[in-house]
Amino acid sequence: MFLAKVEGQVVATKKDPNMSGRKLLLLRPQLVDEKDPTKFRPGANTIVAVDALGAGEGEMVLFCQGSSARLAPGMKEAPIDAVVIGLVDSVDVFGKEIFSAKNR
């Protein structure tokens, strides 16, 4: 599993029939900064993931990739590589809260 921030949506009107009706999100992975573990630093890449939970722009989410993504409920037949599986409430690192959904 990975942490990411929702940066936007992807719209594809023509797609595999098993993807019909699925919302696609553009995610930016978030990494704990090794120089200052009280902060996140954004990953260099973005990822398109199926939204299984109704996440919105700016939210912090948990996502999984690869074959694990297809283990999420209702995804077995979908040709996906990434899926949002959790909406993050808070993140603590070394006993210090570095993210809270309440303060975003």
Gaussian input, Z-matrix of N, CA and C with variables (Angstrom, degrees):
# hf/3-21g

backbone

0 1
 N
 C     1     B1
 C     2     B2     1     A1
 N     3     B3     2     A2     1     D1
 C     4     B4     3     A3     2     D2
 C     5     B5     4     A4     3     D3
 N     6     B6     5     A5     4     D4
 C     7     B7     6     A6     5     D5
 C     8     B8     7     A7     6     D6
 N     9     B9     8     A8     7     D7
 C    10    B10     9     A9     8     D8
 C    11    B11    10    A10     9     D9
 N    12    B12    11    A11    10    D10
 C    13    B13    12    A12    11    D11
 C    14    B14    13    A13    12    D12
 N    15    B15    14    A14    13    D13
 C    16    B16    15    A15    14    D14
 C    17    B17    16    A16    15    D15
 N    18    B18    17    A17    16    D16
 C    19    B19    18    A18    17    D17
 C    20    B20    19    A19    18    D18
 N    21    B21    20    A20    19    D19
 C    22    B22    21    A21    20    D20
 C    23    B23    22    A22    21    D21
 N    24    B24    23    A23    22    D22
 C    25    B25    24    A24    23    D23
 C    26    B26    25    A25    24    D24
 N    27    B27    26    A26    25    D25
 C    28    B28    27    A27    26    D26
 C    29    B29    28    A28    27    D27
 N    30    B30    29    A29    28    D28
 C    31    B31    30    A30    29    D29
 C    32    B32    31    A31    30    D30
 N    33    B33    32    A32    31    D31
 C    34    B34    33    A33    32    D32
 C    35    B35    34    A34    33    D33
 N    36    B36    35    A35    34    D34
 C    37    B37    36    A36    35    D35
 C    38    B38    37    A37    36    D36
 N    39    B39    38    A38    37    D37
 C    40    B40    39    A39    38    D38
 C    41    B41    40    A40    39    D39
 N    42    B42    41    A41    40    D40
 C    43    B43    42    A42    41    D41
 C    44    B44    43    A43    42    D42
 N    45    B45    44    A44    43    D43
 C    46    B46    45    A45    44    D44
 C    47    B47    46    A46    45    D45
 N    48    B48    47    A47    46    D46
 C    49    B49    48    A48    47    D47
 C    50    B50    49    A49    48    D48
 N    51    B51    50    A50    49    D49
 C    52    B52    51    A51    50    D50
 C    53    B53    52    A52    51    D51
 N    54    B54    53    A53    52    D52
 C    55    B55    54    A54    53    D53
 C    56    B56    55    A55    54    D54
 N    57    B57    56    A56    55    D55
 C    58    B58    57    A57    56    D56
 C    59    B59    58    A58    57    D57
 N    60    B60    59    A59    58    D58
 C    61    B61    60    A60    59    D59
 C    62    B62    61    A61    60    D60
 N    63    B63    62    A62    61    D61
 C    64    B64    63    A63    62    D62
 C    65    B65    64    A64    63    D63
 N    66    B66    65    A65    64    D64
 C    67    B67    66    A66    65    D65
 C    68    B68    67    A67    66    D66
 N    69    B69    68    A68    67    D67
 C    70    B70    69    A69    68    D68
 C    71    B71    70    A70    69    D69
 N    72    B72    71    A71    70    D70
 C    73    B73    72    A72    71    D71
 C    74    B74    73    A73    72    D72
 N    75    B75    74    A74    73    D73
 C    76    B76    75    A75    74    D74
 C    77    B77    76    A76    75    D75
 N    78    B78    77    A77    76    D76
 C    79    B79    78    A78    77    D77
 C    80    B80    79    A79    78    D78
 N    81    B81    80    A80    79    D79
 C    82    B82    81    A81    80    D80
 C    83    B83    82    A82    81    D81
 N    84    B84    83    A83    82    D82
 C    85    B85    84    A84    83    D83
 C    86    B86    85    A85    84    D84
 N    87    B87    86    A86    85    D85
 C    88    B88    87    A87    86    D86
 C    89    B89    88    A88    87    D87
 N    90    B90    89    A89    88    D88
 C    91    B91    90    A90    89    D89
 C    92    B92    91    A91    90    D90
 N    93    B93    92    A92    91    D91
 C    94    B94    93    A93    92    D92
 C    95    B95    94    A94    93    D93
 N    96    B96    95    A95    94    D94
 C    97    B97    96    A96    95    D95
 C    98    B98    97    A97    96    D96
 N    99    B99    98    A98    97    D97
 C   100   B100    99    A99    98    D98
 C   101   B101   100   A100    99    D99
 N   102   B102   101   A101   100   D100
 C   103   B103   102   A102   101   D101
 C   104   B104   103   A103   102   D102
 N   105   B105   104   A104   103   D103
 C   106   B106   105   A105   104   D104
 C   107   B107   106   A106   105   D105
 N   108   B108   107   A107   106   D106
 C   109   B109   108   A108   107   D107
 C   110   B110   109   A109   108   D108
 N   111   B111   110   A110   109   D109
 C   112   B112   111   A111   110   D110
 C   113   B113   112   A112   111   D111
 N   114   B114   113   A113   112   D112
 C   115   B115   114   A114   113   D113
 C   116   B116   115   A115   114   D114
 N   117   B117   116   A116   115   D115
 C   118   B118   117   A117   116   D116
 C   119   B119   118   A118   117   D117
 N   120   B120   119   A119   118   D118
 C   121   B121   120   A120   119   D119
 C   122   B122   121   A121   120   D120
 N   123   B123   122   A122   121   D121
 C   124   B124   123   A123   122   D122
 C   125   B125   124   A124   123   D123
 N   126   B126   125   A125   124   D124
 C   127   B127   126   A126   125   D125
 C   128   B128   127   A127   126   D126
 N   129   B129   128   A128   127   D127
 C   130   B130   129   A129   128   D128
 C   131   B131   130   A130   129   D129
 N   132   B132   131   A131   130   D130
 C   133   B133   132   A132   131   D131
 C   134   B134   133   A133   132   D132
 N   135   B135   134   A134   133   D133
 C   136   B136   135   A135   134   D134
 C   137   B137   136   A136   135   D135
 N   138   B138   137   A137   136   D136
 C   139   B139   138   A138   137   D137
 C   140   B140   139   A139   138   D138
 N   141   B141   140   A140   139   D139
 C   142   B142   141   A141   140   D140
 C   143   B143   142   A142   141   D141
 N   144   B144   143   A143   142   D142
 C   145   B145   144   A144   143   D143
 C   146   B146   145   A145   144   D144
 N   147   B147   146   A146   145   D145
 C   148   B148   147   A147   146   D146
 C   149   B149   148   A148   147   D147
 N   150   B150   149   A149   148   D148
 C   151   B151   150   A150   149   D149
 C   152   B152   151   A151   150   D150
 N   153   B153   152   A152   151   D151
 C   154   B154   153   A153   152   D152
 C   155   B155   154   A154   153   D153
 N   156   B156   155   A155   154   D154
 C   157   B157   156   A156   155   D155
 C   158   B158   157   A157   156   D156
 N   159   B159   158   A158   157   D157
 C   160   B160   159   A159   158   D158
 C   161   B161   160   A160   159   D159
 N   162   B162   161   A161   160   D160
 C   163   B163   162   A162   161   D161
 C   164   B164   163   A163   162   D162
 N   165   B165   164   A164   163   D163
 C   166   B166   165   A165   164   D164
 C   167   B167   166   A166   165   D165
 N   168   B168   167   A167   166   D166
 C   169   B169   168   A168   167   D167
 C   170   B170   169   A169   168   D168
 N   171   B171   170   A170   169   D169
 C   172   B172   171   A171   170   D170
 C   173   B173   172   A172   171   D171
 N   174   B174   173   A173   172   D172
 C   175   B175   174   A174   173   D173
 C   176   B176   175   A175   174   D174
 N   177   B177   176   A176   175   D175
 C   178   B178   177   A177   176   D176
 C   179   B179   178   A178   177   D177
 N   180   B180   179   A179   178   D178
 C   181   B181   180   A180   179   D179
 C   182   B182   181   A181   180   D180
 N   183   B183   182   A182   181   D181
 C   184   B184   183   A183   182   D182
 C   185   B185   184   A184   183   D183
 N   186   B186   185   A185   184   D184
 C   187   B187   186   A186   185   D185
 C   188   B188   187   A187   186   D186
 N   189   B189   188   A188   187   D187
 C   190   B190   189   A189   188   D188
 C   191   B191   190   A190   189   D189
 N   192   B192   191   A191   190   D190
 C   193   B193   192   A192   191   D191
 C   194   B194   193   A193   192   D192
 N   195   B195   194   A194   193   D193
 C   196   B196   195   A195   194   D194
 C   197   B197   196   A196   195   D195
 N   198   B198   197   A197   196   D196
 C   199   B199   198   A198   197   D197
 C   200   B200   199   A199   198   D198
 N   201   B201   200   A200   199   D199
 C   202   B202   201   A201   200   D200
 C   203   B203   202   A202   201   D201
 N   204   B204   203   A203   202   D202
 C   205   B205   204   A204   203   D203
 C   206   B206   205   A205   204   D204
 N   207   B207   206   A206   205   D205
 C   208   B208   207   A207   206   D206
 C   209   B209   208   A208   207   D207
 N   210   B210   209   A209   208   D208
 C   211   B211   210   A210   209   D209
 C   212   B212   211   A211   210   D210
 N   213   B213   212   A212   211   D211
 C   214   B214   213   A213   212   D212
 C   215   B215   214   A214   213   D213
 N   216   B216   215   A215   214   D214
 C   217   B217   216   A216   215   D215
 C   218   B218   217   A217   216   D216
 N   219   B219   218   A218   217   D217
 C   220   B220   219   A219   218   D218
 C   221   B221   220   A220   219   D219
 N   222   B222   221   A221   220   D220
 C   223   B223   222   A222   221   D221
 C   224   B224   223   A223   222   D222
 N   225   B225   224   A224   223   D223
 C   226   B226   225   A225   224   D224
 C   227   B227   226   A226   225   D225
 N   228   B228   227   A227   226   D226
 C   229   B229   228   A228   227   D227
 C   230   B230   229   A229   228   D228
 N   231   B231   230   A230   229   D229
 C   232   B232   231   A231   230   D230
 C   233   B233   232   A232   231   D231
 N   234   B234   233   A233   232   D232
 C   235   B235   234   A234   233   D233
 C   236   B236   235   A235   234   D234
 N   237   B237   236   A236   235   D235
 C   238   B238   237   A237   236   D236
 C   239   B239   238   A238   237   D237
 N   240   B240   239   A239   238   D238
 C   241   B241   240   A240   239   D239
 C   242   B242   241   A241   240   D240
 N   243   B243   242   A242   241   D241
 C   244   B244   243   A243   242   D242
 C   245   B245   244   A244   243   D243
 N   246   B246   245   A245   244   D244
 C   247   B247   246   A246   245   D245
 C   248   B248   247   A247   246   D246
 N   249   B249   248   A248   247   D247
 C   250   B250   249   A249   248   D248
 C   251   B251   250   A250   249   D249
 N   252   B252   251   A251   250   D250
 C   253   B253   252   A252   251   D251
 C   254   B254   253   A253   252   D252
 N   255   B255   254   A254   253   D253
 C   256   B256   255   A255   254   D254
 C   257   B257   256   A256   255   D255
 N   258   B258   257   A257   256   D256
 C   259   B259   258   A258   257   D257
 C   260   B260   259   A259   258   D258
 N   261   B261   260   A260   259   D259
 C   262   B262   261   A261   260   D260
 C   263   B263   262   A262   261   D261
 N   264   B264   263   A263   262   D262
 C   265   B265   264   A264   263   D263
 C   266   B266   265   A265   264   D264
 N   267   B267   266   A266   265   D265
 C   268   B268   267   A267   266   D266
 C   269   B269   268   A268   267   D267
 N   270   B270   269   A269   268   D268
 C   271   B271   270   A270   269   D269
 C   272   B272   271   A271   270   D270
 N   273   B273   272   A272   271   D271
 C   274   B274   273   A273   272   D272
 C   275   B275   274   A274   273   D273
 N   276   B276   275   A275   274   D274
 C   277   B277   276   A276   275   D275
 C   278   B278   277   A277   276   D276
 N   279   B279   278   A278   277   D277
 C   280   B280   279   A279   278   D278
 C   281   B281   280   A280   279   D279
 N   282   B282   281   A281   280   D280
 C   283   B283   282   A282   281   D281
 C   284   B284   283   A283   282   D282
 N   285   B285   284   A284   283   D283
 C   286   B286   285   A285   284   D284
 C   287   B287   286   A286   285   D285
 N   288   B288   287   A287   286   D286
 C   289   B289   288   A288   287   D287
 C   290   B290   289   A289   288   D288
 N   291   B291   290   A290   289   D289
 C   292   B292   291   A291   290   D290
 C   293   B293   292   A292   291   D291
 N   294   B294   293   A293   292   D292
 C   295   B295   294   A294   293   D293
 C   296   B296   295   A295   294   D294
 N   297   B297   296   A296   295   D295
 C   298   B298   297   A297   296   D296
 C   299   B299   298   A298   297   D297
 N   300   B300   299   A299   298   D298
 C   301   B301   300   A300   299   D299
 C   302   B302   301   A301   300   D300
 N   303   B303   302   A302   301   D301
 C   304   B304   303   A303   302   D302
 C   305   B305   304   A304   303   D303
 N   306   B306   305   A305   304   D304
 C   307   B307   306   A306   305   D305
 C   308   B308   307   A307   306   D306
 N   309   B309   308   A308   307   D307
 C   310   B310   309   A309   308   D308
 C   311   B311   310   A310   309   D309

   B1=1.4559
   B2=1.5188
   B3=1.3337
   B4=1.4501
   B5=1.5219
   B6=1.3258
   B7=1.4595
   B8=1.5222
   B9=1.3295
   B10=1.4635
   B11=1.5170
   B12=1.3220
   B13=1.4542
   B14=1.5243
   B15=1.3238
   B16=1.4621
   B17=1.5282
   B18=1.3300
   B19=1.4658
   B20=1.5196
   B21=1.3144
   B22=1.4586
   B23=1.5149
   B24=1.3354
   B25=1.4605
   B26=1.5177
   B27=1.3236
   B28=1.4549
   B29=1.5218
   B30=1.3310
   B31=1.4611
   B32=1.5245
   B33=1.3156
   B34=1.4601
   B35=1.5222
   B36=1.3228
   B37=1.4641
   B38=1.5282
   B39=1.3294
   B40=1.4644
   B41=1.5156
   B42=1.3316
   B43=1.4595
   B44=1.5174
   B45=1.3042
   B46=1.4495
   B47=1.5319
   B48=1.3235
   B49=1.4739
   B50=1.5299
   B51=1.3260
   B52=1.4675
   B53=1.5235
   B54=1.3346
   B55=1.4649
   B56=1.5276
   B57=1.3062
   B58=1.4611
   B59=1.5329
   B60=1.3143
   B61=1.4544
   B62=1.5170
   B63=1.3180
   B64=1.4682
   B65=1.5236
   B66=1.3220
   B67=1.4604
   B68=1.5255
   B69=1.3282
   B70=1.4544
   B71=1.5267
   B72=1.3107
   B73=1.4629
   B74=1.5166
   B75=1.3189
   B76=1.4522
   B77=1.5270
   B78=1.3356
   B79=1.4595
   B80=1.5229
   B81=1.3287
   B82=1.4691
   B83=1.5331
   B84=1.3481
   B85=1.4633
   B86=1.5291
   B87=1.3314
   B88=1.4639
   B89=1.5211
   B90=1.3317
   B91=1.4583
   B92=1.5154
   B93=1.3197
   B94=1.4580
   B95=1.5285
   B96=1.3238
   B97=1.4648
   B98=1.5270
   B99=1.3269
   B100=1.4652
   B101=1.5294
   B102=1.3367
   B103=1.4738
   B104=1.5218
   B105=1.3192
   B106=1.4634
   B107=1.5259
   B108=1.3417
   B109=1.4557
   B110=1.5291
   B111=1.3312
   B112=1.4631
   B113=1.5278
   B114=1.3371
   B115=1.4659
   B116=1.5244
   B117=1.3195
   B118=1.4551
   B119=1.5150
   B120=1.3262
   B121=1.4548
   B122=1.5215
   B123=1.3297
   B124=1.4618
   B125=1.5185
   B126=1.3105
   B127=1.4564
   B128=1.5196
   B129=1.3123
   B130=1.4677
   B131=1.5230
   B132=1.3206
   B133=1.4608
   B134=1.5309
   B135=1.3155
   B136=1.4627
   B137=1.5213
   B138=1.3154
   B139=1.4576
   B140=1.5229
   B141=1.3130
   B142=1.4578
   B143=1.5249
   B144=1.3298
   B145=1.4683
   B146=1.5275
   B147=1.3096
   B148=1.4646
   B149=1.5189
   B150=1.3259
   B151=1.4654
   B152=1.5198
   B153=1.3300
   B154=1.4634
   B155=1.5205
   B156=1.3624
   B157=1.4650
   B158=1.5239
   B159=1.3068
   B160=1.4621
   B161=1.5131
   B162=1.3145
   B163=1.4737
   B164=1.5207
   B165=1.3364
   B166=1.4561
   B167=1.5111
   B168=1.3173
   B169=1.4574
   B170=1.5250
   B171=1.3327
   B172=1.4526
   B173=1.5112
   B174=1.3308
   B175=1.4706
   B176=1.5211
   B177=1.3349
   B178=1.4612
   B179=1.5255
   B180=1.3364
   B181=1.4569
   B182=1.5197
   B183=1.3320
   B184=1.4548
   B185=1.5190
   B186=1.3311
   B187=1.4467
   B188=1.5187
   B189=1.3231
   B190=1.4566
   B191=1.5163
   B192=1.3234
   B193=1.4530
   B194=1.5204
   B195=1.3089
   B196=1.4601
   B197=1.5108
   B198=1.3236
   B199=1.4666
   B200=1.5201
   B201=1.3399
   B202=1.4703
   B203=1.5252
   B204=1.3247
   B205=1.4657
   B206=1.5250
   B207=1.3138
   B208=1.4553
   B209=1.5191
   B210=1.3258
   B211=1.4637
   B212=1.5246
   B213=1.3316
   B214=1.4643
   B215=1.5335
   B216=1.3337
   B217=1.4616
   B218=1.5339
   B219=1.3251
   B220=1.4546
   B221=1.5142
   B222=1.3256
   B223=1.4656
   B224=1.5301
   B225=1.3272
   B226=1.4647
   B227=1.5241
   B228=1.3067
   B229=1.4664
   B230=1.5304
   B231=1.3156
   B232=1.4716
   B233=1.5301
   B234=1.3270
   B235=1.4680
   B236=1.5318
   B237=1.3242
   B238=1.4629
   B239=1.5243
   B240=1.3277
   B241=1.4614
   B242=1.5211
   B243=1.3337
   B244=1.4680
   B245=1.5302
   B246=1.3427
   B247=1.4615
   B248=1.5279
   B249=1.3301
   B250=1.4686
   B251=1.5190
   B252=1.3489
   B253=1.4704
   B254=1.5243
   B255=1.3347
   B256=1.4644
   B257=1.5109
   B258=1.3339
   B259=1.4648
   B260=1.5193
   B261=1.3304
   B262=1.4640
   B263=1.5250
   B264=1.3401
   B265=1.4593
   B266=1.5240
   B267=1.3511
   B268=1.4598
   B269=1.5190
   B270=1.3444
   B271=1.4648
   B272=1.5241
   B273=1.3294
   B274=1.4647
   B275=1.5211
   B276=1.3317
   B277=1.4586
   B278=1.5218
   B279=1.3152
   B280=1.4676
   B281=1.5259
   B282=1.3369
   B283=1.4495
   B284=1.5157
   B285=1.3335
   B286=1.4605
   B287=1.5259
   B288=1.3189
   B289=1.4565
   B290=1.5301
   B291=1.3423
   B292=1.4676
   B293=1.5340
   B294=1.3372
   B295=1.4655
   B296=1.5081
   B297=1.3289
   B298=1.4513
   B299=1.5133
   B300=1.3236
   B301=1.4549
   B302=1.5310
   B303=1.3252
   B304=1.4693
   B305=1.5237
   B306=1.3416
   B307=1.4640
   B308=1.5258
   B309=1.3108
   B310=1.4704
   B311=1.4800
   A1=108.62
   A2=114.35
   A3=121.28
   A4=109.58
   A5=116.23
   A6=122.18
   A7=108.59
   A8=116.27
   A9=120.62
   A10=109.73
   A11=114.86
   A12=121.71
   A13=107.44
   A14=116.17
   A15=120.86
   A16=107.91
   A17=115.75
   A18=120.55
   A19=113.08
   A20=117.75
   A21=119.54
   A22=111.33
   A23=114.42
   A24=121.75
   A25=109.18
   A26=115.16
   A27=122.22
   A28=106.24
   A29=116.07
   A30=121.31
   A31=108.36
   A32=116.37
   A33=122.51
   A34=107.12
   A35=116.63
   A36=119.55
   A37=111.82
   A38=117.69
   A39=121.37
   A40=107.78
   A41=114.84
   A42=119.90
   A43=109.85
   A44=116.51
   A45=122.72
   A46=109.17
   A47=118.41
   A48=120.61
   A49=113.95
   A50=118.26
   A51=121.00
   A52=112.55
   A53=116.76
   A54=121.13
   A55=111.85
   A56=116.47
   A57=121.20
   A58=111.32
   A59=116.15
   A60=122.13
   A61=114.65
   A62=117.89
   A63=120.62
   A64=110.26
   A65=115.76
   A66=122.48
   A67=109.04
   A68=116.07
   A69=121.69
   A70=109.69
   A71=116.22
   A72=121.73
   A73=110.64
   A74=115.85
   A75=122.66
   A76=107.20
   A77=116.63
   A78=122.46
   A79=111.16
   A80=115.98
   A81=122.60
   A82=106.65
   A83=118.38
   A84=119.87
   A85=111.46
   A86=115.43
   A87=122.31
   A88=108.09
   A89=115.82
   A90=122.28
   A91=109.04
   A92=117.23
   A93=119.65
   A94=106.34
   A95=116.17
   A96=121.72
   A97=109.02
   A98=116.52
   A99=118.96
   A100=112.78
   A101=117.68
   A102=120.84
   A103=111.87
   A104=116.11
   A105=121.23
   A106=108.44
   A107=118.12
   A108=120.78
   A109=115.21
   A110=117.31
   A111=119.70
   A112=110.55
   A113=116.89
   A114=121.78
   A115=110.62
   A116=114.02
   A117=120.90
   A118=108.36
   A119=114.85
   A120=120.18
   A121=106.19
   A122=117.00
   A123=118.93
   A124=111.51
   A125=116.04
   A126=120.95
   A127=110.24
   A128=116.06
   A129=121.23
   A130=112.61
   A131=117.54
   A132=120.26
   A133=111.78
   A134=115.01
   A135=120.93
   A136=107.86
   A137=115.52
   A138=122.05
   A139=108.20
   A140=116.56
   A141=121.07
   A142=106.90
   A143=115.83
   A144=121.04
   A145=110.23
   A146=115.47
   A147=121.11
   A148=107.75
   A149=116.21
   A150=121.40
   A151=108.88
   A152=116.27
   A153=121.16
   A154=112.76
   A155=117.43
   A156=119.40
   A157=116.03
   A158=118.58
   A159=119.90
   A160=113.22
   A161=117.41
   A162=121.61
   A163=110.07
   A164=114.88
   A165=120.41
   A166=111.81
   A167=115.02
   A168=121.31
   A169=111.01
   A170=116.34
   A171=122.38
   A172=114.20
   A173=117.89
   A174=120.23
   A175=110.93
   A176=114.84
   A177=121.89
   A178=106.73
   A179=116.22
   A180=120.81
   A181=110.89
   A182=114.91
   A183=123.23
   A184=106.41
   A185=116.83
   A186=119.04
   A187=109.30
   A188=115.27
   A189=119.71
   A190=108.18
   A191=114.78
   A192=121.29
   A193=110.99
   A194=114.78
   A195=121.41
   A196=111.96
   A197=115.63
   A198=120.23
   A199=112.07
   A200=117.78
   A201=120.81
   A202=111.88
   A203=117.21
   A204=120.85
   A205=111.22
   A206=116.91
   A207=119.83
   A208=112.90
   A209=117.68
   A210=121.29
   A211=111.98
   A212=117.42
   A213=120.89
   A214=108.47
   A215=117.31
   A216=120.74
   A217=112.37
   A218=116.05
   A219=122.09
   A220=115.16
   A221=117.91
   A222=120.90
   A223=113.87
   A224=117.53
   A225=120.80
   A226=113.09
   A227=117.86
   A228=120.92
   A229=113.48
   A230=116.89
   A231=120.35
   A232=110.21
   A233=117.63
   A234=121.07
   A235=110.82
   A236=116.36
   A237=120.27
   A238=111.09
   A239=114.65
   A240=121.21
   A241=111.64
   A242=117.51
   A243=120.68
   A244=109.13
   A245=115.44
   A246=120.84
   A247=109.37
   A248=115.55
   A249=121.49
   A250=107.29
   A251=115.72
   A252=119.84
   A253=112.84
   A254=117.54
   A255=119.45
   A256=112.11
   A257=116.02
   A258=122.86
   A259=106.23
   A260=116.84
   A261=121.69
   A262=110.95
   A263=116.16
   A264=122.40
   A265=110.91
   A266=116.19
   A267=119.68
   A268=109.55
   A269=114.58
   A270=121.97
   A271=107.21
   A272=116.23
   A273=122.40
   A274=108.56
   A275=116.80
   A276=122.81
   A277=107.48
   A278=116.96
   A279=122.59
   A280=111.77
   A281=116.23
   A282=121.06
   A283=115.41
   A284=117.52
   A285=121.03
   A286=109.63
   A287=115.67
   A288=120.24
   A289=108.95
   A290=116.25
   A291=119.57
   A292=111.67
   A293=116.18
   A294=120.52
   A295=108.73
   A296=115.53
   A297=122.51
   A298=108.62
   A299=116.56
   A300=120.62
   A301=111.05
   A302=116.70
   A303=121.31
   A304=111.79
   A305=116.94
   A306=121.11
   A307=113.84
   A308=118.08
   A309=117.39
   A310=113.45
   D1=152.48
   D2=-178.44
   D3=-136.64
   D4=156.25
   D5=173.31
   D6=-96.33
   D7=144.88
   D8=177.41
   D9=-154.11
   D10=158.80
   D11=174.03
   D12=-106.42
   D13=135.90
   D14=178.18
   D15=-76.44
   D16=118.70
   D17=-178.94
   D18=-101.49
   D19=-16.65
   D20=-179.64
   D21=172.63
   D22=-167.88
   D23=179.97
   D24=-120.74
   D25=157.57
   D26=174.08
   D27=-120.30
   D28=130.66
   D29=178.62
   D30=-113.88
   D31=125.83
   D32=176.92
   D33=-133.85
   D34=106.52
   D35=-176.69
   D36=-75.00
   D37=-29.28
   D38=175.58
   D39=-109.45
   D40=120.74
   D41=-179.42
   D42=-157.83
   D43=173.20
   D44=177.65
   D45=-52.19
   D46=137.06
   D47=-178.85
   D48=-54.83
   D49=-31.00
   D50=178.92
   D51=-72.37
   D52=-8.47
   D53=178.23
   D54=-99.04
   D55=-3.18
   D56=-177.98
   D57=-58.56
   D58=131.37
   D59=177.59
   D60=81.33
   D61=3.96
   D62=-179.08
   D63=-96.73
   D64=131.69
   D65=178.02
   D66=-80.40
   D67=133.81
   D68=179.92
   D69=-110.65
   D70=134.06
   D71=-178.97
   D72=-117.24
   D73=148.17
   D74=173.10
   D75=-96.94
   D76=117.93
   D77=-175.72
   D78=-111.80
   D79=143.68
   D80=172.00
   D81=-114.43
   D82=111.11
   D83=177.72
   D84=-54.69
   D85=145.65
   D86=178.80
   D87=-117.28
   D88=126.97
   D89=-177.92
   D90=-114.97
   D91=141.59
   D92=174.03
   D93=-68.46
   D94=126.51
   D95=-177.75
   D96=-67.30
   D97=122.17
   D98=-177.91
   D99=-69.73
   D100=-23.76
   D101=177.30
   D102=-79.78
   D103=-31.76
   D104=179.41
   D105=-141.69
   D106=89.06
   D107=-175.34
   D108=-68.34
   D109=6.48
   D110=173.75
   D111=-90.40
   D112=3.74
   D113=-177.71
   D114=-135.38
   D115=158.67
   D116=169.29
   D117=-95.78
   D118=155.40
   D119=166.69
   D120=-125.94
   D121=141.08
   D122=-178.30
   D123=-71.87
   D124=144.93
   D125=174.12
   D126=-69.93
   D127=163.99
   D128=-176.65
   D129=-78.06
   D130=-24.85
   D131=-175.50
   D132=-109.03
   D133=168.26
   D134=171.65
   D135=-118.16
   D136=159.15
   D137=-176.45
   D138=-133.84
   D139=139.52
   D140=171.84
   D141=-96.27
   D142=126.85
   D143=-177.74
   D144=-132.84
   D145=148.85
   D146=172.99
   D147=-73.80
   D148=136.22
   D149=179.00
   D150=-95.43
   D151=108.79
   D152=-179.99
   D153=-92.01
   D154=-4.44
   D155=-170.59
   D156=-126.55
   D157=-10.15
   D158=-177.43
   D159=89.13
   D160=37.74
   D161=178.78
   D162=-70.61
   D163=155.13
   D164=179.70
   D165=-122.07
   D166=165.36
   D167=-179.80
   D168=-56.93
   D169=135.02
   D170=179.75
   D171=90.34
   D172=-12.51
   D173=-179.46
   D174=-77.15
   D175=151.29
   D176=172.65
   D177=-92.07
   D178=131.98
   D179=-176.73
   D180=-131.91
   D181=162.40
   D182=168.40
   D183=-101.07
   D184=136.51
   D185=174.38
   D186=-137.92
   D187=158.89
   D188=174.10
   D189=-126.45
   D190=158.23
   D191=-176.01
   D192=-127.81
   D193=168.62
   D194=175.45
   D195=72.70
   D196=-152.70
   D197=-176.36
   D198=-61.43
   D199=-25.91
   D200=177.71
   D201=-62.63
   D202=-31.28
   D203=-179.14
   D204=-61.01
   D205=-35.83
   D206=-178.20
   D207=-78.41
   D208=-3.84
   D209=175.10
   D210=-84.05
   D211=-13.10
   D212=177.83
   D213=-64.60
   D214=146.48
   D215=-177.69
   D216=-53.23
   D217=131.26
   D218=176.44
   D219=78.95
   D220=6.25
   D221=-175.85
   D222=-107.29
   D223=-2.48
   D224=-172.41
   D225=-56.52
   D226=-39.22
   D227=-177.13
   D228=-93.35
   D229=-4.13
   D230=-176.99
   D231=-86.85
   D232=138.42
   D233=179.08
   D234=-81.97
   D235=71.92
   D236=-175.33
   D237=-115.06
   D238=157.69
   D239=176.97
   D240=-121.33
   D241=-12.77
   D242=-179.65
   D243=-149.45
   D244=142.07
   D245=-179.99
   D246=-145.88
   D247=139.44
   D248=175.05
   D249=-77.53
   D250=124.80
   D251=-176.11
   D252=-121.05
   D253=-1.67
   D254=179.78
   D255=-161.34
   D256=145.52
   D257=172.61
   D258=-102.97
   D259=121.77
   D260=-171.50
   D261=-81.59
   D262=129.50
   D263=175.29
   D264=-88.44
   D265=-44.83
   D266=179.77
   D267=-158.37
   D268=159.36
   D269=175.76
   D270=-132.62
   D271=127.04
   D272=176.09
   D273=-113.40
   D274=135.09
   D275=175.49
   D276=-127.88
   D277=124.46
   D278=-178.31
   D279=51.82
   D280=39.60
   D281=177.39
   D282=79.15
   D283=4.95
   D284=179.45
   D285=-116.93
   D286=130.27
   D287=178.61
   D288=-72.94
   D289=120.08
   D290=179.77
   D291=-108.05
   D292=-7.90
   D293=175.06
   D294=-149.86
   D295=137.18
   D296=172.12
   D297=-140.31
   D298=127.23
   D299=178.46
   D300=-62.02
   D301=-26.91
   D302=179.33
   D303=-66.30
   D304=-28.57
   D305=-174.97
   D306=-102.70
   D307=13.08
   D308=-176.51
   D309=-83.36

